[in-house]
Amino acid sequence: MIEAETIIAREARPGPLADTITLDESQRMRRRMAMVSDGGIAFLLNLAPGVMLREGDAIVLGDGRLVEAVSYTHLRAHETSL
C-alpha cells in the first residue's frame, strides 16, 4: 500500500492534483489511517502527531502524487446552497 507521510499546506499552492479525498472533521484529525481517495487511490496516512489536515491541504503520496483534502462539511454546505 502507498504511504503518505507529508502534507503540503494549501497556502503553498501545490502542483497538479491527482485526486481529492473528502473527509469529515474527525477524519481530518486522524494521524494514522487507511484511506481511499474519491477516485479510488488507496493509501495509508501516516502523519506525525499533532498534524491536522485542513481544507485544501495536499497529501503527498509515496509515489509523488498529490491528493487534496476536501472538507465534508464544506461540501455539504455547498450542496445545500444549490
C-alpha positions in Angstrom: 0.0 0.0 0.0 1.2 3.5 -0.8 2.2 5.5 2.3 1.6 9.2 2.8 3.7 11.0 5.5 3.8 14.6 4.2 1.3 17.4 3.9 1.7 20.5 1.7 -0.2 23.4 3.2 -2.9 24.9 1.0 -1.0 28.3 1.1 2.0 26.7 -0.6 -0.2 26.1 -3.8 0.9 22.5 -4.5 1.4 21.3 -8.1 -1.1 19.3 -10.1 -3.5 17.2 -8.1 -4.1 13.5 -8.8 -7.3 13.4 -6.9 -9.3 14.6 -3.9 -10.4 13.0 -0.6 -13.5 14.2 1.2 -13.1 14.0 4.9 -15.2 14.9 7.9 -13.7 16.7 10.9 -12.8 13.6 12.9 -11.0 12.0 9.8 -9.0 15.2 9.3 -7.6 14.9 12.8 -6.5 11.2 12.3 -2.8 10.6 12.3 -2.7 7.1 11.0 -5.4 5.6 8.9 -6.0 3.6 5.7 -7.8 5.8 3.3 -9.3 5.7 -0.2 -9.4 8.9 -2.3 -12.6 10.0 -4.0 -11.3 8.5 -7.3 -10.2 5.2 -5.7 -6.5 5.6 -4.8 -5.8 3.6 -1.7 -3.1 4.8 0.7 -2.0 4.7 4.4 -2.0 8.1 6.0 0.9 8.1 8.5 1.4 11.7 9.9 3.4 13.0 12.8 1.4 13.6 16.0 -0.4 16.9 16.1 -0.8 17.3 12.4 -4.4 18.1 11.2 -5.5 18.2 7.6 -7.2 21.4 6.5 -9.4 22.2 3.6 -7.2 22.5 0.5 -4.1 20.9 2.0 -2.4 18.3 -0.3 -1.4 14.8 0.9 1.8 13.7 -0.7 1.6 10.0 -1.6 4.8 7.9 -1.6 4.8 7.8 -5.4 4.7 11.6 -5.6 1.1 12.1 -6.5 -0.9 14.8 -4.6 -4.4 14.3 -3.1 -6.3 17.4 -2.0 -8.2 17.3 1.3 -11.8 18.5 0.9 -13.9 19.1 4.0 -17.1 17.1 4.1 -18.8 20.0 6.0 -17.7 22.4 3.2 -19.1 20.1 0.5 -22.4 19.7 2.4 -22.8 23.4 2.8 -22.2 23.9 -1.0 -24.8 21.2 -1.9 -27.5 22.7 0.4 -27.0 26.2 -1.1 -27.7 24.9 -4.7 
